[in-house]
Amino acid sequence: MAVEVKELLEAGVHFGHLTRKWDPNMAPYVYMERNGIHIINLYKTAAKIEEAGEALSKIAASGRKILFVATKKQAKDIVAEKAGNINMPYITERWPGGMLTNFVTIRKAIKKMATIDRMKKDGTFLTLSKKERLQVDRLRAKLEKNLGSITDMTRLPGALFVVDIKREHIAIKEAQKLNIPIFAMVDTNSDPRQVDYVIPANDDASKSIDKILTHVTEAVTSGLNARKAEKAGKEAEKAEAKTAPAPVKAEAAKEEE
């Protein structure tokens, strides 16, 4: 789906930061300065959205998860909704240190949640004292808040999508260490060299974040649909092979030889 510059303009994607706060490495993406504010070149933004979208679509089609990260107030709800809609993991509370570099420990914490849930189902929970039950409930609530959205992430993600790389610098560093591709909305006050797929955009306004995330999640959805179609095709082939008459099966076996 082509990205229209007009819709990006209407969402305020072009508004950068004050000129005195800029990172010179963002110069290729700056169109001009107006009233002491840098204006982002939306033609470049549109091209970068399409480039990032293609890559994300391929990652989704391969069956790998894309982890969305945005802990700033104006992005949290948008990211939780958009990533949740496409069944992708997301972090919108504080980034848990070692989330990627110490993934084994994070998985243990997720398993702890599952253990507590089992205790509640099989009645073990009720055998605890009132104080212990309260402590377990508090632990479960804390784990749910911080890790609830990544319970289905059984291995390291195939990519990271970040809103505001300055704020999420710890997540960026962890992904870099593990060579996990980083996709991000990068504003004029940030260094784009830290990111593999830069989407130059206003990362402070909710309208801008919503617009970019809409395009990004649509690209991921197309990859997921392509994967589903491929699986369905393979299943149909298998079913056809099973119901094929014996001579046809023999002929197919000869061809394979």
URMOBEL-V699395 format. One record per backbone hydrogen bond with DSSP energy under -1.0 kcal/mol. CO is the residue of the C=O (numbers start at 1). NH is the residue of the N-H. E is the energy in kcal/mol with one decimal. If there is no record, write none. Layout:
# URMOBEL-V699395
{{CO;NH;E} {CO;NH;E}}
This chain:
# URMOBEL-V699395
{{4;8;-1.3} {5;9;-2.3} {6;10;-2.4} {7;11;-1.3} {8;13;-2.3} {9;12;-1.4} {12;15;-1.1} {13;202;-1.4} {14;40;-3.2} {17;38;-2.4} {18;21;-1.8} {19;22;-1.2} {23;26;-2.8} {24;27;-1.8} {26;29;-2.0} {27;30;-1.4} {29;41;-3.0} {32;39;-3.4} {34;37;-1.6} {36;19;-2.6} {37;34;-3.2} {38;16;-2.5} {39;31;-3.3} {39;32;-1.3} {41;45;-1.7} {42;46;-2.7} {43;47;-1.8} {44;48;-2.4} {45;49;-2.3} {46;50;-1.8} {47;51;-2.0} {48;52;-2.7} {49;53;-2.7} {50;54;-2.0} {51;55;-1.7} {52;56;-2.7} {53;57;-2.3} {54;58;-1.8} {55;59;-1.9} {56;60;-2.6} {57;61;-2.2} {58;62;-1.3} {59;64;-1.5} {60;63;-1.3} {65;158;-3.0} {67;161;-2.9} {68;91;-2.7} {69;163;-2.1} {72;75;-1.8} {72;76;-2.0} {75;79;-2.7} {76;80;-2.6} {77;81;-2.2} {78;82;-2.9} {79;83;-2.7} {80;84;-1.6} {81;85;-2.1} {83;88;-2.7} {84;87;-1.3} {89;68;-2.3} {91;70;-2.4} {96;99;-1.9} {98;102;-2.1} {100;103;-1.2} {102;106;-1.4} {103;107;-2.6} {104;108;-1.6} {105;109;-1.8} {106;110;-1.9} {107;111;-2.4} {108;112;-1.8} {109;113;-1.3} {110;114;-1.6} {111;115;-2.3} {112;116;-2.2} {113;117;-2.3} {114;118;-2.1} {115;119;-2.3} {116;120;-1.8} {117;121;-1.5} {118;122;-3.0} {119;125;-2.1} {124;127;-1.4} {125;128;-1.3} {129;133;-2.6} {130;134;-1.9} {131;135;-2.1} {132;136;-2.7} {133;137;-2.4} {134;138;-2.2} {135;139;-2.3} {136;140;-2.6} {137;141;-2.3} {138;142;-2.3} {139;143;-2.6} {140;144;-2.4} {141;145;-2.2} {142;146;-2.1} {143;147;-3.2} {144;148;-1.6} {147;150;-2.1} {150;153;-1.8} {152;154;-1.4} {159;67;-2.6} {160;183;-3.3} {161;69;-3.2} {162;185;-2.3} {164;168;-2.0} {168;172;-2.1} {169;173;-2.3} {170;174;-2.2} {171;175;-2.2} {172;176;-2.4} {173;177;-2.1} {174;178;-1.4} {175;180;-2.7} {176;179;-1.2} {181;160;-2.4} {182;196;-1.1} {182;197;-2.5} {183;162;-2.7} {184;199;-2.4} {185;164;-1.2} {186;201;-1.7} {187;190;-1.7} {188;23;-3.0} {191;194;-1.5} {192;195;-1.7} {197;184;-2.2} {199;186;-2.2} {205;209;-2.3} {206;210;-2.7} {207;211;-2.1} {208;212;-2.3} {209;213;-2.6} {210;214;-2.0} {211;215;-1.7} {212;216;-2.4} {213;217;-2.9} {214;218;-1.6} {215;219;-1.8} {216;220;-2.0} {217;221;-2.4} {218;222;-2.0} {219;223;-1.6} {220;224;-2.3} {221;225;-2.6} {222;226;-1.9} {223;227;-1.9} {224;228;-2.2} {225;229;-2.6} {226;230;-2.1} {227;231;-2.4} {228;232;-2.7} {229;233;-2.2} {230;234;-2.1} {231;235;-2.5} {232;236;-2.3} {233;237;-2.0} {234;238;-2.3} {235;239;-2.5} {236;240;-2.3} {237;241;-2.4} {238;242;-2.1} {239;243;-1.6} {245;249;-2.0} {246;250;-2.5} {247;251;-2.3} {248;252;-2.4} {249;253;-2.3} {250;254;-2.1} {251;255;-2.1} {252;256;-1.9} {253;257;-1.7}}
